Structures are given as structure tokens and as C-alpha cells.
């Protein structure tokens, strides 16, 4: 858990192997959706972000399937530099999401 002023974060970072990128992305997104649904019931004021390595974001999340997911699912993303152990970008959900 990180405390950044008034924003409290719980991070679960996923690193995607080249040969398992799609499966790992599917699992991470599925977990994110499940966690978000559960948090809405027990702690609706808490925000949930999916932490993604910058290399992963530049890879599969920038490919057509990643773009589709980002366009259709209102996910909040944190793009993380794992080596420097720092957040590079905060990406809010897109308004046109379906979930």
C-alpha cells in the first residue's frame, strides 16, 4: 500500500512474459474487474488501479487487443517502471467503457 498524500493505493503489479502476454493480460484484467466489483460493495470510496510495467504497456496494451480493452473497459492504469520502482503515468478510465 502506498500513501501519496490523500490518495491511498493498493498495488498489484503484473509483468507479462512474451510467450504468455495474452493469457496473462486476460487474467490480470479479469482479476481487476472482479476486485473492482467487490470493492464497490465493501468500500465504494476506494479506487482500484491496475499496475502495469511500462514495457508491458508499450507492448501488448498498445497493440490492437490492448487498445480494445482500454477503449471498452473503464480501467484505471498505473504505468510502472519496475527497475526504478516508480509510477511513470496514471491513466484514468475512458468515458466510453461498457463495464
C-alpha positions as CSV (number, residue, x, y, z in Angstrom):
1,X,0.0,0.0,0.0
2,X,1.3,3.4,-0.9
3,X,0.3,6.7,0.7
4,X,0.6,9.6,-1.7
5,X,-0.9,12.5,0.3
6,X,-4.7,12.0,0.3
7,X,-4.5,9.1,-2.2
8,X,-4.2,5.7,-0.8
9,X,-3.2,2.9,-3.2
10,X,-3.0,-0.8,-3.1
11,X,-0.9,-2.1,-6.0
12,X,-0.8,-5.5,-7.6
13,X,1.8,-5.4,-10.4
14,X,1.8,-7.8,-13.3
15,X,4.7,-8.5,-15.5
16,X,3.9,-10.2,-18.8
17,X,6.2,-12.8,-20.4
18,X,6.5,-12.5,-24.1
19,X,5.1,-16.0,-24.8
20,X,2.2,-15.6,-22.3
21,X,1.2,-12.0,-22.9
22,X,-2.4,-12.5,-23.9
23,X,-3.2,-15.1,-21.3
24,X,-1.5,-13.0,-18.5
25,X,-3.3,-9.9,-19.7
26,X,-6.6,-11.8,-19.7
27,X,-6.0,-13.0,-16.1
28,X,-4.9,-9.6,-14.8
29,X,-7.9,-7.8,-16.4
30,X,-10.3,-10.5,-15.0
31,X,-8.8,-10.0,-11.5
32,X,-9.1,-6.2,-11.9
33,X,-12.8,-6.5,-12.9
34,X,-13.5,-8.9,-10.0
35,X,-11.7,-6.8,-7.4
36,X,-13.5,-3.6,-8.7
37,X,-16.9,-5.3,-8.3
38,X,-16.1,-6.5,-4.8
39,X,-14.6,-3.2,-3.7
40,X,-17.7,-1.4,-4.9
41,X,-19.7,-3.5,-2.4
42,X,-17.4,-3.3,0.6
43,X,-15.5,0.0,0.2
44,X,-17.0,2.1,-2.7
45,X,-14.8,5.1,-2.0
46,X,-11.6,3.2,-2.6
47,X,-10.1,3.5,-6.1
48,X,-8.6,0.5,-7.8
49,X,-5.8,0.8,-10.4
50,X,-4.1,-2.0,-12.4
51,X,-0.4,-1.5,-12.2
52,X,1.3,-2.5,-15.4
53,X,5.1,-2.5,-16.2
54,X,6.0,0.3,-18.7
55,X,7.4,-2.3,-21.1
56,X,4.1,-4.3,-21.0
57,X,2.1,-1.2,-21.6
58,X,4.3,-0.2,-24.5
59,X,3.8,-3.8,-25.8
60,X,0.5,-5.6,-25.5
61,X,-1.5,-2.7,-24.1
62,X,-0.5,-0.7,-27.2
63,X,-1.4,-3.5,-29.6
64,X,-5.0,-3.7,-31.1
65,X,-6.2,-6.1,-28.4
66,X,-4.9,-3.8,-25.7
67,X,-6.4,-0.8,-27.3
68,X,-9.7,-2.6,-27.5
69,X,-9.6,-3.5,-23.8
70,X,-8.6,0.1,-22.8
71,X,-11.4,1.5,-25.0
72,X,-14.2,-0.8,-23.8
73,X,-13.3,-1.4,-20.1
74,X,-13.2,1.6,-17.7
75,X,-9.9,0.6,-16.1
76,X,-7.6,2.9,-14.2
77,X,-4.0,2.1,-15.0
78,X,-0.7,2.9,-13.3
79,X,2.3,2.5,-15.6
80,X,5.2,1.5,-13.5
81,X,9.0,1.4,-14.2
82,X,9.9,-1.7,-12.3
83,X,13.6,-1.1,-12.3
84,X,13.3,2.4,-10.9
85,X,10.3,1.4,-8.7
86,X,8.3,4.4,-9.7
87,X,5.0,5.3,-11.2
88,X,5.5,6.8,-14.7
89,X,1.9,7.5,-15.7
90,X,-1.6,7.5,-14.2
91,X,-4.2,6.7,-16.8
92,X,-7.9,7.3,-15.9
93,X,-10.6,5.2,-17.4
94,X,-12.1,6.2,-20.7
95,X,-15.6,7.5,-20.5
96,X,-17.0,5.2,-23.2
97,X,-16.4,2.0,-21.3
98,X,-19.1,-0.7,-21.1
99,X,-18.4,-2.1,-17.7
